[in-house]
Amino acid sequence: MKVLFVDACPRREESRTLALARHFVSQLRALQPELSLTVHCLPEMGLTGIDRDTLQRKEALCDARCWSDPLVRAGRDLSVADAAVIAAPYWDLMFPSILKVWIEHIWVRNLTFVYRNDKPVGLLRAKYAVFLTTAGSRLQGHDWGTLYLEDVLKTLGVPRFYRIAAEGLDLEGADPGALLGKAMAEAEALASALCIEGS
Ligand SMILES: Cc1cc2nc3c(=O)[nH]c(=O)nc-3n(C[C@H](O)[C@H](O)[C@H](O)COP(=O)(O)O)c2cc1C
C-alpha cells in the first residue's frame, strides 16, 4: 500500500492542519505497518505555477511519455499511489496557492489522465483521497476549495474523497484544543474504517 502525503501547510511546525494530518497518517501507519509513505512537502518542493515555457516543456514530456523529468514528479508520484492524503489550511475562502500550483502539476496527459471523446478521463489508481483541513471560522457552505479538490481528484480517477476538518478554531471563545481533538478522533475513526475495509 503506497500512500502519498501532500503537505500544503505554509506555517510548518506551527500548523494545526499539519498536526491533524500527521495524526491521521500515523494512525494509518500503526494499522498498516507495511504501508509505504511518500511525503511531498509543497512549501519546500520548489513547485512554481505553470508559465508558457513550462507548459510547452510539460506537453512535450507528455507526448514523449517521459516521466523521469522533475517537472512531472508530482504527477508521477501521485500516479503510483494507492491513496492520497492532502493537508491544507483554509486561507482566503480557499486554500493556499501552493496547493493550486500542485494541482497544475498533477494534470499530466498520458500519465494521470487521457482525453477520450474530448473529455479528460482519469488514470489514477488511488482508491481514495483524504483531505485534512482547519479553518478559523465555521465555513457554512463557503468551502469551494474542498469541492474543487474533490472534483479534480475524481476527474483524475480517484473514486472516493473524504474530508476531516476542525472549523472555528479562531472564533472568540473557541476551544481550539477541543475542536482539534474532535477532528483527530474523526481522523482515527476514518483510518480504522479504511483499514477494516482493506483500502
Ligand atoms: C493567510 C490566511 C488566510 C486565512 N483566511 C481565512 C479565511 O478566509 N477564513 C477563515 O475562516 N479563516 C482564515 N484563516 C484562519 C485559518 O484558517 C486558521 O487559523 C487555520 O487553522 C490555520 O491553519 P494552520 O494552523 O494549519 O496554519 C486564514 C489564516 C491565514 C494565515
The ligand as an SDF file (V2000), in Angstrom:
LIG
                    3D

 31 33  0  0  0  0  0  0  0  0999 V2000
   -3.3510   33.9380    5.1840 C   0  0  0  0  0  0  0  0  0  0  0  0
   -4.5100   33.4150    5.9900 C   0  0  0  0  0  0  0  0  0  0  0  0
   -5.7840   33.4670    5.4700 C   0  0  0  0  0  0  0  0  0  0  0  0
   -6.8740   32.9880    6.2110 C   0  0  0  0  0  0  0  0  0  0  0  0
   -8.1230   33.0510    5.6710 N   0  0  0  0  0  0  0  0  0  0  0  0
   -9.1610   32.5880    6.3880 C   0  0  0  0  0  0  0  0  0  0  0  0
  -10.4860   32.6680    5.8590 C   0  0  0  0  0  0  0  0  0  0  0  0
  -10.7270   33.1330    4.7520 O   0  0  0  0  0  0  0  0  0  0  0  0
  -11.4990   32.1900    6.6190 N   0  0  0  0  0  0  0  0  0  0  0  0
  -11.2900   31.6280    7.8460 C   0  0  0  0  0  0  0  0  0  0  0  0
  -12.2500   31.1900    8.4760 O   0  0  0  0  0  0  0  0  0  0  0  0
  -10.0470   31.5410    8.3690 N   0  0  0  0  0  0  0  0  0  0  0  0
   -8.9820   32.0120    7.6720 C   0  0  0  0  0  0  0  0  0  0  0  0
   -7.7280   31.9310    8.2000 N   0  0  0  0  0  0  0  0  0  0  0  0
   -7.5390   31.2600    9.5030 C   0  0  0  0  0  0  0  0  0  0  0  0
   -7.0740   29.8200    9.2930 C   0  0  0  0  0  0  0  0  0  0  0  0
   -7.9930   29.0900    8.5070 O   0  0  0  0  0  0  0  0  0  0  0  0
   -6.9180   29.0830   10.6070 C   0  0  0  0  0  0  0  0  0  0  0  0
   -6.1650   29.8220   11.5440 O   0  0  0  0  0  0  0  0  0  0  0  0
   -6.2730   27.7170   10.3690 C   0  0  0  0  0  0  0  0  0  0  0  0
   -6.4390   26.8940   11.4940 O   0  0  0  0  0  0  0  0  0  0  0  0
   -4.8030   27.8620   10.0320 C   0  0  0  0  0  0  0  0  0  0  0  0
   -4.2630   26.5840    9.8290 O   0  0  0  0  0  0  0  0  0  0  0  0
   -2.7780   26.2060   10.2710 P   0  0  0  0  0  0  0  0  0  0  0  0
   -2.6910   26.2740   11.7820 O   0  0  0  0  0  0  0  0  0  0  0  0
   -2.6270   24.8290    9.7540 O   0  0  0  0  0  0  0  0  0  0  0  0
   -1.8540   27.1860    9.6130 O   0  0  0  0  0  0  0  0  0  0  0  0
   -6.6490   32.4290    7.4910 C   0  0  0  0  0  0  0  0  0  0  0  0
   -5.3540   32.3760    8.0150 C   0  0  0  0  0  0  0  0  0  0  0  0
   -4.2880   32.8640    7.2670 C   0  0  0  0  0  0  0  0  0  0  0  0
   -2.8980   32.8030    7.8640 C   0  0  0  0  0  0  0  0  0  0  0  0
  1  2  1  0
  2  3  1  0
  2 30  2  0
  3  4  2  0
  4  5  1  0
  4 28  1  0
  5  6  2  0
  6  7  1  0
  6 13  1  0
  7  8  2  0
  7  9  1  0
  9 10  1  0
 10 11  2  0
 10 12  1  0
 12 13  2  0
 13 14  1  0
 14 15  1  0
 14 28  1  0
 15 16  1  0
 16 17  1  0
 16 18  1  0
 18 19  1  0
 18 20  1  0
 20 21  1  0
 20 22  1  0
 22 23  1  0
 23 24  1  0
 24 25  2  0
 24 26  1  0
 24 27  1  0
 28 29  2  0
 29 30  1  0
 30 31  1  0
M  END
$$$$
